[in-house]
Amino acid sequence: MKTVYETKGTCSKAIELDVDDATGIINSVQFIGGCAGNIAGISQLVRGMKAEDVISRLEGVRCGLKPTSCPDQLATALRQIITR
C-alpha cells in the first residue's frame, strides 16, 4: 500500500511509503525534506525489512532535544499502516 505520512516536529515534511499489505515488507521509503544523507541512508536500510522490525528499532529515537526524529516519525507512520 502506498501512502504519504505528514511528519510532525522534524525537518522533513512528509514520508512517502510503500508497504506490502500481505507481508508487511517495506518496498520503498522516501522522505520529503530533511537531512539528505541521513534520510537517504535510512531509506536504503529499511527497504526489504518487515515494518514491525523497523518500528522496534526506530521508535523513540530523538533528534537532539526534540521529542522525535525522522526515524521516530517513520516508525509512527509504519505503526499507523500496519494497524489499519
PDB file of N, CA, C and O in Angstrom:
ATOM      1  N   MET A   1       0.844  -1.170   0.000  1.00  0.00           N
ATOM      2  CA  MET A   1       0.000   0.000   0.000  1.00  0.00           C
ATOM      3  C   MET A   1       0.893   1.238   0.000  1.00  0.00           C
ATOM      4  O   MET A   1       1.797   1.367   0.825  1.00  0.00           O
ATOM      5  N   LYS A   2       0.631   2.123  -0.915  1.00  0.00           N
ATOM      6  CA  LYS A   2       1.364   3.384  -0.970  1.00  0.00           C
ATOM      7  C   LYS A   2       0.599   4.416  -0.154  1.00  0.00           C
ATOM      8  O   LYS A   2      -0.624   4.526  -0.245  1.00  0.00           O
ATOM      9  N   THR A   3       1.343   5.163   0.641  1.00  0.00           N
ATOM     10  CA  THR A   3       0.721   6.184   1.479  1.00  0.00           C
ATOM     11  C   THR A   3       1.706   7.320   1.725  1.00  0.00           C
ATOM     12  O   THR A   3       2.915   7.153   1.567  1.00  0.00           O
ATOM     13  N   VAL A   4       1.183   8.461   2.108  1.00  0.00           N
ATOM     14  CA  VAL A   4       2.008   9.613   2.474  1.00  0.00           C
ATOM     15  C   VAL A   4       1.662   9.975   3.908  1.00  0.00           C
ATOM     16  O   VAL A   4       0.494  10.158   4.250  1.00  0.00           O
ATOM     17  N   TYR A   5       2.692  10.078   4.743  1.00  0.00           N
ATOM     18  CA  TYR A   5       2.529  10.446   6.143  1.00  0.00           C
ATOM     19  C   TYR A   5       3.132  11.835   6.337  1.00  0.00           C
ATOM     20  O   TYR A   5       4.296  12.054   6.000  1.00  0.00           O
ATOM     21  N   GLU A   6       2.357  12.769   6.872  1.00  0.00           N
ATOM     22  CA  GLU A   6       2.864  14.112   7.165  1.00  0.00           C
ATOM     23  C   GLU A   6       3.532  14.088   8.535  1.00  0.00           C
ATOM     24  O   GLU A   6       2.889  13.827   9.552  1.00  0.00           O
ATOM     25  N   THR A   7       4.836  14.365   8.541  1.00  0.00           N
ATOM     26  CA  THR A   7       5.604  14.301   9.786  1.00  0.00           C
ATOM     27  C   THR A   7       5.281  15.474  10.698  1.00  0.00           C
ATOM     28  O   THR A   7       4.763  16.502  10.262  1.00  0.00           O
ATOM     29  N   LYS A   8       5.600  15.295  11.969  1.00  0.00           N
ATOM     30  CA  LYS A   8       5.378  16.323  12.981  1.00  0.00           C
ATOM     31  C   LYS A   8       6.657  16.495  13.800  1.00  0.00           C
ATOM     32  O   LYS A   8       7.187  15.523  14.339  1.00  0.00           O
ATOM     33  N   GLY A   9       7.149  17.723  13.894  1.00  0.00           N
ATOM     34  CA  GLY A   9       8.297  18.008  14.747  1.00  0.00           C
ATOM     35  C   GLY A   9       9.647  17.689  14.159  1.00  0.00           C
ATOM     36  O   GLY A   9      10.626  17.591  14.899  1.00  0.00           O
ATOM     37  N   THR A  10       9.736  17.522  12.841  1.00  0.00           N
ATOM     38  CA  THR A  10      11.017  17.217  12.198  1.00  0.00           C
ATOM     39  C   THR A  10      11.279  18.159  11.027  1.00  0.00           C
ATOM     40  O   THR A  10      10.386  18.878  10.579  1.00  0.00           O
ATOM     41  N   CYS A  11      12.504  18.144  10.547  1.00  0.00           N
ATOM     42  CA  CYS A  11      12.856  18.944   9.375  1.00  0.00           C
ATOM     43  C   CYS A  11      12.171  18.412   8.121  1.00  0.00           C
ATOM     44  O   CYS A  11      11.796  19.183   7.238  1.00  0.00           O
ATOM     45  N   SER A  12      12.009  17.092   8.044  1.00  0.00           N
ATOM     46  CA  SER A  12      11.290  16.533   6.893  1.00  0.00           C
ATOM     47  C   SER A  12       9.812  16.893   7.029  1.00  0.00           C
ATOM     48  O   SER A  12       9.289  17.026   8.135  1.00  0.00           O
ATOM     49  N   LYS A  13       9.161  17.047   5.897  1.00  0.00           N
ATOM     50  CA  LYS A  13       7.753  17.456   5.878  1.00  0.00           C
ATOM     51  C   LYS A  13       6.799  16.280   5.739  1.00  0.00           C
ATOM     52  O   LYS A  13       5.667  16.329   6.221  1.00  0.00           O
ATOM     53  N   ALA A  14       7.265  15.215   5.075  1.00  0.00           N
ATOM     54  CA  ALA A  14       6.410  14.059   4.839  1.00  0.00           C
ATOM     55  C   ALA A  14       7.284  12.851   4.508  1.00  0.00           C
ATOM     56  O   ALA A  14       8.471  12.973   4.205  1.00  0.00           O
ATOM     57  N   ILE A  15       6.643  11.671   4.578  1.00  0.00           N
ATOM     58  CA  ILE A  15       7.303  10.424   4.202  1.00  0.00           C
ATOM     59  C   ILE A  15       6.365   9.686   3.251  1.00  0.00           C
ATOM     60  O   ILE A  15       5.206   9.432   3.578  1.00  0.00           O
ATOM     61  N   GLU A  16       6.880   9.345   2.075  1.00  0.00           N
ATOM     62  CA  GLU A  16       6.130   8.525   1.130  1.00  0.00           C
ATOM     63  C   GLU A  16       6.562   7.083   1.342  1.00  0.00           C
ATOM     64  O   GLU A  16       7.749   6.765   1.272  1.00  0.00           O
ATOM     65  N   LEU A  17       5.577   6.199   1.606  1.00  0.00           N
ATOM     66  CA  LEU A  17       5.884   4.810   1.921  1.00  0.00           C
ATOM     67  C   LEU A  17       5.131   3.861   1.005  1.00  0.00           C
ATOM     68  O   LEU A  17       4.013   4.141   0.574  1.00  0.00           O
ATOM     69  N   ASP A  18       5.763   2.738   0.719  1.00  0.00           N
ATOM     70  CA  ASP A  18       5.100   1.645   0.017  1.00  0.00           C
ATOM     71  C   ASP A  18       5.390   0.382   0.820  1.00  0.00           C
ATOM     72  O   ASP A  18       6.525  -0.094   0.855  1.00  0.00           O
ATOM     73  N   VAL A  19       4.350  -0.162   1.469  1.00  0.00           N
ATOM     74  CA  VAL A  19       4.472  -1.350   2.300  1.00  0.00           C
ATOM     75  C   VAL A  19       3.521  -2.406   1.753  1.00  0.00           C
ATOM     76  O   VAL A  19       2.348  -2.122   1.511  1.00  0.00           O
ATOM     77  N   ASP A  20       4.025  -3.630   1.558  1.00  0.00           N
ATOM     78  CA  ASP A  20       3.200  -4.727   1.062  1.00  0.00           C
ATOM     79  C   ASP A  20       2.158  -5.091   2.117  1.00  0.00           C
ATOM     80  O   ASP A  20       2.506  -5.412   3.254  1.00  0.00           O
ATOM     81  N   ASP A  21       0.894  -5.041   1.744  1.00  0.00           N
ATOM     82  CA  ASP A  21      -0.204  -5.324   2.678  1.00  0.00           C
ATOM     83  C   ASP A  21      -0.141  -6.746   3.236  1.00  0.00           C
ATOM     84  O   ASP A  21      -0.392  -6.962   4.422  1.00  0.00           O
ATOM     85  N   ALA A  22       0.190  -7.701   2.392  1.00  0.00           N
ATOM     86  CA  ALA A  22       0.160  -9.103   2.797  1.00  0.00           C
ATOM     87  C   ALA A  22       1.318  -9.487   3.715  1.00  0.00           C
ATOM     88  O   ALA A  22       1.135 -10.252   4.662  1.00  0.00           O
ATOM     89  N   THR A  23       2.503  -8.960   3.438  1.00  0.00           N
ATOM     90  CA  THR A  23       3.697  -9.404   4.174  1.00  0.00           C
ATOM     91  C   THR A  23       4.214  -8.383   5.186  1.00  0.00           C
ATOM     92  O   THR A  23       4.955  -8.745   6.100  1.00  0.00           O
ATOM     93  N   GLY A  24       3.841  -7.132   5.040  1.00  0.00           N
ATOM     94  CA  GLY A  24       4.377  -6.090   5.906  1.00  0.00           C
ATOM     95  C   GLY A  24       5.794  -5.695   5.553  1.00  0.00           C
ATOM     96  O   GLY A  24       6.463  -5.013   6.329  1.00  0.00           O
ATOM     97  N   ILE A  25       6.258  -6.119   4.386  1.00  0.00           N
ATOM     98  CA  ILE A  25       7.611  -5.788   3.925  1.00  0.00           C
ATOM     99  C   ILE A  25       7.596  -4.392   3.302  1.00  0.00           C
ATOM    100  O   ILE A  25       6.691  -4.045   2.544  1.00  0.00           O
ATOM    101  N   ILE A  26       8.610  -3.606   3.635  1.00  0.00           N
ATOM    102  CA  ILE A  26       8.734  -2.249   3.111  1.00  0.00           C
ATOM    103  C   ILE A  26       9.361  -2.303   1.719  1.00  0.00           C
ATOM    104  O   ILE A  26      10.480  -2.786   1.545  1.00  0.00           O
ATOM    105  N   ASN A  27       8.623  -1.800   0.737  1.00  0.00           N
ATOM    106  CA  ASN A  27       9.131  -1.752  -0.639  1.00  0.00           C
ATOM    107  C   ASN A  27       9.941  -0.490  -0.886  1.00  0.00           C
ATOM    108  O   ASN A  27      10.973  -0.538  -1.556  1.00  0.00           O
ATOM    109  N   SER A  28       9.486   0.639  -0.353  1.00  0.00           N
ATOM    110  CA  SER A  28      10.219   1.884  -0.539  1.00  0.00           C
ATOM    111  C   SER A  28       9.816   2.906   0.515  1.00  0.00           C
ATOM    112  O   SER A  28       8.703   2.888   1.041  1.00  0.00           O
ATOM    113  N   VAL A  29      10.762   3.798   0.803  1.00  0.00           N
ATOM    114  CA  VAL A  29      10.552   4.921   1.725  1.00  0.00           C
ATOM    115  C   VAL A  29      11.249   6.121   1.120  1.00  0.00           C
ATOM    116  O   VAL A  29      12.410   6.034   0.722  1.00  0.00           O
ATOM    117  N   GLN A  30      10.547   7.238   1.051  1.00  0.00           N
ATOM    118  CA  GLN A  30      11.162   8.469   0.569  1.00  0.00           C
ATOM    119  C   GLN A  30      10.726   9.616   1.471  1.00  0.00           C
ATOM    120  O   GLN A  30       9.534   9.891   1.609  1.00  0.00           O
ATOM    121  N   PHE A  31      11.693  10.278   2.078  1.00  0.00           N
ATOM    122  CA  PHE A  31      11.419  11.445   2.906  1.00  0.00           C
ATOM    123  C   PHE A  31      11.363  12.679   2.019  1.00  0.00           C
ATOM    124  O   PHE A  31      12.118  12.795   1.054  1.00  0.00           O
ATOM    125  N   ILE A  32      10.477  13.584   2.347  1.00  0.00           N
ATOM    126  CA  ILE A  32      10.377  14.868   1.658  1.00  0.00           C
ATOM    127  C   ILE A  32      10.957  15.909   2.610  1.00  0.00           C
ATOM    128  O   ILE A  32      10.378  16.194   3.657  1.00  0.00           O
ATOM    129  N   GLY A  33      12.100  16.470   2.239  1.00  0.00           N
ATOM    130  CA  GLY A  33      12.806  17.401   3.107  1.00  0.00           C
ATOM    131  C   GLY A  33      13.679  16.644   4.100  1.00  0.00           C
ATOM    132  O   GLY A  33      13.735  15.415   4.076  1.00  0.00           O
ATOM    133  N   GLY A  34      14.353  17.378   4.966  1.00  0.00           N
ATOM    134  CA  GLY A  34      15.210  16.762   5.978  1.00  0.00           C
ATOM    135  C   GLY A  34      16.659  16.720   5.550  1.00  0.00           C
ATOM    136  O   GLY A  34      17.030  17.280   4.519  1.00  0.00           O
ATOM    137  N   CYS A  35      17.475  16.057   6.343  1.00  0.00           N
ATOM    138  CA  CYS A  35      18.919  15.933   6.101  1.00  0.00           C
ATOM    139  C   CYS A  35      19.165  14.862   5.045  1.00  0.00           C
ATOM    140  O   CYS A  35      18.996  13.673   5.313  1.00  0.00           O
ATOM    141  N   ALA A  36      19.558  15.274   3.865  1.00  0.00           N
ATOM    142  CA  ALA A  36      19.606  14.400   2.684  1.00  0.00           C
ATOM    143  C   ALA A  36      20.353  13.089   2.910  1.00  0.00           C
ATOM    144  O   ALA A  36      19.830  12.023   2.586  1.00  0.00           O
ATOM    145  N   GLY A  37      21.538  13.146   3.448  1.00  0.00           N
ATOM    146  CA  GLY A  37      22.327  11.925   3.636  1.00  0.00           C
ATOM    147  C   GLY A  37      21.703  10.968   4.634  1.00  0.00           C
ATOM    148  O   GLY A  37      21.643   9.761   4.396  1.00  0.00           O
ATOM    149  N   ASN A  38      21.242  11.506   5.742  1.00  0.00           N
ATOM    150  CA  ASN A  38      20.645  10.655   6.779  1.00  0.00           C
ATOM    151  C   ASN A  38      19.376   9.973   6.293  1.00  0.00           C
ATOM    152  O   ASN A  38      19.200   8.771   6.487  1.00  0.00           O
ATOM    153  N   ILE A  39      18.504  10.728   5.670  1.00  0.00           N
ATOM    154  CA  ILE A  39      17.241  10.122   5.255  1.00  0.00           C
ATOM    155  C   ILE A  39      17.425   9.175   4.079  1.00  0.00           C
ATOM    156  O   ILE A  39      16.688   8.198   3.952  1.00  0.00           O
ATOM    157  N   ALA A  40      18.399   9.451   3.218  1.00  0.00           N
ATOM    158  CA  ALA A  40      18.698   8.514   2.133  1.00  0.00           C
ATOM    159  C   ALA A  40      19.219   7.206   2.713  1.00  0.00           C
ATOM    160  O   ALA A  40      18.852   6.125   2.252  1.00  0.00           O
ATOM    161  N   GLY A  41      20.068   7.307   3.719  1.00  0.00           N
ATOM    162  CA  GLY A  41      20.606   6.112   4.376  1.00  0.00           C
ATOM    163  C   GLY A  41      19.517   5.304   5.050  1.00  0.00           C
ATOM    164  O   GLY A  41      19.474   4.082   4.909  1.00  0.00           O
ATOM    165  N   ILE A  42      18.640   5.968   5.779  1.00  0.00           N
ATOM    166  CA  ILE A  42      17.530   5.281   6.442  1.00  0.00           C
ATOM    167  C   ILE A  42      16.668   4.573   5.407  1.00  0.00           C
ATOM    168  O   ILE A  42      16.299   3.413   5.589  1.00  0.00           O
ATOM    169  N   SER A  43      16.353   5.260   4.337  1.00  0.00           N
ATOM    170  CA  SER A  43      15.506   4.680   3.288  1.00  0.00           C
ATOM    171  C   SER A  43      16.124   3.416   2.704  1.00  0.00           C
ATOM    172  O   SER A  43      15.424   2.431   2.472  1.00  0.00           O
ATOM    173  N   GLN A  44      17.430   3.440   2.466  1.00  0.00           N
ATOM    174  CA  GLN A  44      18.125   2.273   1.915  1.00  0.00           C
ATOM    175  C   GLN A  44      18.151   1.118   2.918  1.00  0.00           C
ATOM    176  O   GLN A  44      17.968  -0.039   2.542  1.00  0.00           O
ATOM    177  N   LEU A  45      18.378   1.435   4.183  1.00  0.00           N
ATOM    178  CA  LEU A  45      18.493   0.393   5.203  1.00  0.00           C
ATOM    179  C   LEU A  45      17.186  -0.344   5.459  1.00  0.00           C
ATOM    180  O   LEU A  45      17.198  -1.555   5.684  1.00  0.00           O
ATOM    181  N   VAL A  46      16.069   0.355   5.430  1.00  0.00           N
ATOM    182  CA  VAL A  46      14.796  -0.277   5.791  1.00  0.00           C
ATOM    183  C   VAL A  46      14.123  -0.994   4.624  1.00  0.00           C
ATOM    184  O   VAL A  46      13.218  -1.798   4.846  1.00  0.00           O
ATOM    185  N   ARG A  47      14.538  -0.726   3.398  1.00  0.00           N
ATOM    186  CA  ARG A  47      13.927  -1.393   2.246  1.00  0.00           C
ATOM    187  C   ARG A  47      14.136  -2.899   2.369  1.00  0.00           C
ATOM    188  O   ARG A  47      15.253  -3.368   2.583  1.00  0.00           O
ATOM    189  N   GLY A  48      13.039  -3.652   2.229  1.00  0.00           N
ATOM    190  CA  GLY A  48      13.094  -5.107   2.330  1.00  0.00           C
ATOM    191  C   GLY A  48      12.886  -5.641   3.737  1.00  0.00           C
ATOM    192  O   GLY A  48      12.791  -6.852   3.936  1.00  0.00           O
ATOM    193  N   MET A  49      12.813  -4.742   4.718  1.00  0.00           N
ATOM    194  CA  MET A  49      12.594  -5.172   6.100  1.00  0.00           C
ATOM    195  C   MET A  49      11.105  -5.237   6.418  1.00  0.00           C
ATOM    196  O   MET A  49      10.283  -4.598   5.761  1.00  0.00           O
ATOM    197  N   LYS A  50      10.777  -6.027   7.445  1.00  0.00           N
ATOM    198  CA  LYS A  50       9.397  -6.058   7.936  1.00  0.00           C
ATOM    199  C   LYS A  50       9.143  -4.777   8.725  1.00  0.00           C
ATOM    200  O   LYS A  50      10.006  -4.308   9.467  1.00  0.00           O
ATOM    201  N   ALA A  51       7.963  -4.228   8.553  1.00  0.00           N
ATOM    202  CA  ALA A  51       7.598  -2.986   9.231  1.00  0.00           C
ATOM    203  C   ALA A  51       7.754  -3.117  10.748  1.00  0.00           C
ATOM    204  O   ALA A  51       8.230  -2.187  11.399  1.00  0.00           O
ATOM    205  N   GLU A  52       7.363  -4.249  11.312  1.00  0.00           N
ATOM    206  CA  GLU A  52       7.461  -4.444  12.764  1.00  0.00           C
ATOM    207  C   GLU A  52       8.898  -4.342  13.255  1.00  0.00           C
ATOM    208  O   GLU A  52       9.155  -3.786  14.323  1.00  0.00           O
ATOM    209  N   ASP A  53       9.841  -4.880  12.474  1.00  0.00           N
ATOM    210  CA  ASP A  53      11.255  -4.822  12.864  1.00  0.00           C
ATOM    211  C   ASP A  53      11.774  -3.390  12.843  1.00  0.00           C
ATOM    212  O   ASP A  53      12.533  -2.988  13.725  1.00  0.00           O
ATOM    213  N   VAL A  54      11.367  -2.625  11.840  1.00  0.00           N
ATOM    214  CA  VAL A  54      11.790  -1.224  11.746  1.00  0.00           C
ATOM    215  C   VAL A  54      11.205  -0.427  12.911  1.00  0.00           C
ATOM    216  O   VAL A  54      11.899   0.391  13.514  1.00  0.00           O
ATOM    217  N   ILE A  55       9.953  -0.659  13.222  1.00  0.00           N
ATOM    218  CA  ILE A  55       9.316   0.045  14.345  1.00  0.00           C
ATOM    219  C   ILE A  55      10.081  -0.233  15.632  1.00  0.00           C
ATOM    220  O   ILE A  55      10.376   0.694  16.386  1.00  0.00           O
ATOM    221  N   SER A  56      10.405  -1.491  15.891  1.00  0.00           N
ATOM    222  CA  SER A  56      11.086  -1.836  17.146  1.00  0.00           C
ATOM    223  C   SER A  56      12.473  -1.206  17.245  1.00  0.00           C
ATOM    224  O   SER A  56      12.951  -0.936  18.346  1.00  0.00           O
ATOM    225  N   ARG A  57      13.114  -0.972  16.119  1.00  0.00           N
ATOM    226  CA  ARG A  57      14.455  -0.371  16.139  1.00  0.00           C
ATOM    227  C   ARG A  57      14.454   1.157  16.182  1.00  0.00           C
ATOM    228  O   ARG A  57      15.343   1.764  16.779  1.00  0.00           O
ATOM    229  N   LEU A  58      13.449   1.781  15.545  1.00  0.00           N
ATOM    230  CA  LEU A  58      13.495   3.228  15.377  1.00  0.00           C
ATOM    231  C   LEU A  58      12.570   4.017  16.300  1.00  0.00           C
ATOM    232  O   LEU A  58      12.780   5.212  16.509  1.00  0.00           O
ATOM    233  N   GLU A  59      11.565   3.373  16.843  1.00  0.00           N
ATOM    234  CA  GLU A  59      10.614   4.080  17.703  1.00  0.00           C
ATOM    235  C   GLU A  59      11.335   4.665  18.917  1.00  0.00           C
ATOM    236  O   GLU A  59      12.084   3.972  19.606  1.00  0.00           O
ATOM    237  N   GLY A  60      11.096   5.944  19.163  1.00  0.00           N
ATOM    238  CA  GLY A  60      11.680   6.614  20.323  1.00  0.00           C
ATOM    239  C   GLY A  60      13.019   7.290  20.078  1.00  0.00           C
ATOM    240  O   GLY A  60      13.549   7.942  20.978  1.00  0.00           O
ATOM    241  N   VAL A  61      13.580   7.149  18.875  1.00  0.00           N
ATOM    242  CA  VAL A  61      14.845   7.830  18.551  1.00  0.00           C
ATOM    243  C   VAL A  61      14.566   9.330  18.521  1.00  0.00           C
ATOM    244  O   VAL A  61      13.595   9.786  17.919  1.00  0.00           O
ATOM    245  N   ARG A  62      15.439  10.084  19.184  1.00  0.00           N
ATOM    246  CA  ARG A  62      15.248  11.533  19.242  1.00  0.00           C
ATOM    247  C   ARG A  62      16.326  12.243  18.438  1.00  0.00           C
ATOM    248  O   ARG A  62      17.401  11.694  18.197  1.00  0.00           O
ATOM    249  N   CYS A  63      16.026  13.466  18.027  1.00  0.00           N
ATOM    250  CA  CYS A  63      16.972  14.315  17.308  1.00  0.00           C
ATOM    251  C   CYS A  63      17.321  15.477  18.234  1.00  0.00           C
ATOM    252  O   CYS A  63      16.528  16.403  18.403  1.00  0.00           O
ATOM    253  N   GLY A  64      18.509  15.424  18.832  1.00  0.00           N
ATOM    254  CA  GLY A  64      18.901  16.472  19.775  1.00  0.00           C
ATOM    255  C   GLY A  64      17.918  16.568  20.920  1.00  0.00           C
ATOM    256  O   GLY A  64      17.614  15.567  21.568  1.00  0.00           O
ATOM    257  N   LEU A  65      17.417  17.766  21.174  1.00  0.00           N
ATOM    258  CA  LEU A  65      16.463  17.985  22.257  1.00  0.00           C
ATOM    259  C   LEU A  65      15.010  17.814  21.834  1.00  0.00           C
ATOM    260  O   LEU A  65      14.101  17.917  22.658  1.00  0.00           O
ATOM    261  N   LYS A  66      14.795  17.552  20.543  1.00  0.00           N
ATOM    262  CA  LYS A  66      13.429  17.350  20.054  1.00  0.00           C
ATOM    263  C   LYS A  66      12.878  16.032  20.607  1.00  0.00           C
ATOM    264  O   LYS A  66      13.634  15.087  20.831  1.00  0.00           O
ATOM    265  N   PRO A  67      11.578  15.970  20.823  1.00  0.00           N
ATOM    266  CA  PRO A  67      10.992  14.727  21.343  1.00  0.00           C
ATOM    267  C   PRO A  67      10.817  13.634  20.280  1.00  0.00           C
ATOM    268  O   PRO A  67      10.357  12.535  20.590  1.00  0.00           O
ATOM    269  N   THR A  68      11.180  13.931  19.040  1.00  0.00           N
ATOM    270  CA  THR A  68      11.029  12.976  17.936  1.00  0.00           C
ATOM    271  C   THR A  68      12.187  13.152  16.969  1.00  0.00           C
ATOM    272  O   THR A  68      13.095  13.945  17.218  1.00  0.00           O
ATOM    273  N   SER A  69      12.156  12.416  15.866  1.00  0.00           N
ATOM    274  CA  SER A  69      13.189  12.479  14.826  1.00  0.00           C
ATOM    275  C   SER A  69      12.589  11.900  13.546  1.00  0.00           C
ATOM    276  O   SER A  69      11.474  11.380  13.558  1.00  0.00           O
ATOM    277  N   CYS A  70      13.324  11.991  12.456  1.00  0.00           N
ATOM    278  CA  CYS A  70      12.855  11.378  11.216  1.00  0.00           C
ATOM    279  C   CYS A  70      12.696   9.855  11.377  1.00  0.00           C
ATOM    280  O   CYS A  70      11.688   9.306  10.931  1.00  0.00           O
ATOM    281  N   PRO A  71      13.662   9.158  12.002  1.00  0.00           N
ATOM    282  CA  PRO A  71      13.456   7.723  12.212  1.00  0.00           C
ATOM    283  C   PRO A  71      12.236   7.421  13.088  1.00  0.00           C
ATOM    284  O   PRO A  71      11.498   6.475  12.810  1.00  0.00           O
ATOM    285  N   ASP A  72      12.020   8.209  14.133  1.00  0.00           N
ATOM    286  CA  ASP A  72      10.862   8.016  15.000  1.00  0.00           C
ATOM    287  C   ASP A  72       9.568   8.266  14.238  1.00  0.00           C
ATOM    288  O   ASP A  72       8.591   7.541  14.425  1.00  0.00           O
ATOM    289  N   GLN A  73       9.549   9.277  13.386  1.00  0.00           N
ATOM    290  CA  GLN A  73       8.361   9.559  12.584  1.00  0.00           C
ATOM    291  C   GLN A  73       8.097   8.437  11.580  1.00  0.00           C
ATOM    292  O   GLN A  73       6.942   8.131  11.287  1.00  0.00           O
ATOM    293  N   LEU A  74       9.151   7.827  11.055  1.00  0.00           N
ATOM    294  CA  LEU A  74       8.987   6.669  10.175  1.00  0.00           C
ATOM    295  C   LEU A  74       8.330   5.529  10.944  1.00  0.00           C
ATOM    296  O   LEU A  74       7.419   4.876  10.434  1.00  0.00           O
ATOM    297  N   ALA A  75       8.791   5.289  12.168  1.00  0.00           N
ATOM    298  CA  ALA A  75       8.183   4.241  12.998  1.00  0.00           C
ATOM    299  C   ALA A  75       6.708   4.535  13.252  1.00  0.00           C
ATOM    300  O   ALA A  75       5.877   3.627  13.207  1.00  0.00           O
ATOM    301  N   THR A  76       6.382   5.789  13.517  1.00  0.00           N
ATOM    302  CA  THR A  76       4.990   6.190  13.747  1.00  0.00           C
ATOM    303  C   THR A  76       4.144   5.950  12.508  1.00  0.00           C
ATOM    304  O   THR A  76       3.031   5.432  12.603  1.00  0.00           O
ATOM    305  N   ALA A  77       4.666   6.322  11.346  1.00  0.00           N
ATOM    306  CA  ALA A  77       3.943   6.114  10.093  1.00  0.00           C
ATOM    307  C   ALA A  77       3.716   4.630   9.836  1.00  0.00           C
ATOM    308  O   ALA A  77       2.622   4.227   9.443  1.00  0.00           O
ATOM    309  N   LEU A  78       4.733   3.825  10.053  1.00  0.00           N
ATOM    310  CA  LEU A  78       4.601   2.386   9.837  1.00  0.00           C
ATOM    311  C   LEU A  78       3.595   1.764  10.799  1.00  0.00           C
ATOM    312  O   LEU A  78       2.823   0.887  10.411  1.00  0.00           O
ATOM    313  N   ARG A  79       3.601   2.207  12.035  1.00  0.00           N
ATOM    314  CA  ARG A  79       2.636   1.687  13.022  1.00  0.00           C
ATOM    315  C   ARG A  79       1.207   1.979  12.553  1.00  0.00           C
ATOM    316  O   ARG A  79       0.328   1.124  12.655  1.00  0.00           O
ATOM    317  N   GLN A  80       0.982   3.190  12.040  1.00  0.00           N
ATOM    318  CA  GLN A  80      -0.348   3.529  11.520  1.00  0.00           C
ATOM    319  C   GLN A  80      -0.738   2.637  10.357  1.00  0.00           C
ATOM    320  O   GLN A  80      -1.895   2.234  10.244  1.00  0.00           O
ATOM    321  N   ILE A  81       0.216   2.326   9.492  1.00  0.00           N
ATOM    322  CA  ILE A  81      -0.080   1.496   8.329  1.00  0.00           C
ATOM    323  C   ILE A  81      -0.446   0.079   8.746  1.00  0.00           C
ATOM    324  O   ILE A  81      -1.428  -0.476   8.253  1.00  0.00           O
ATOM    325  N   ILE A  82       0.327  -0.511   9.645  1.00  0.00           N
ATOM    326  CA  ILE A  82       0.095  -1.921   9.971  1.00  0.00           C
ATOM    327  C   ILE A  82      -1.086  -2.131  10.907  1.00  0.00           C
ATOM    328  O   ILE A  82      -1.557  -3.258  11.058  1.00  0.00           O
ATOM    329  N   THR A  83      -1.575  -1.058  11.544  1.00  0.00           N
ATOM    330  CA  THR A  83      -2.720  -1.223  12.439  1.00  0.00           C
ATOM    331  C   THR A  83      -4.041  -0.829  11.779  1.00  0.00           C
ATOM    332  O   THR A  83      -5.073  -0.788  12.448  1.00  0.00           O
ATOM    333  N   ARG A  84      -4.024  -0.543  10.491  1.00  0.00           N
ATOM    334  CA  ARG A  84      -5.271  -0.206   9.773  1.00  0.00           C
ATOM    335  C   ARG A  84      -6.112  -1.432   9.577  1.00  0.00           C
ATOM    336  O   ARG A  84      -7.194  -1.351   8.995  1.00  0.00           O
TER     337      ARG A  84
END
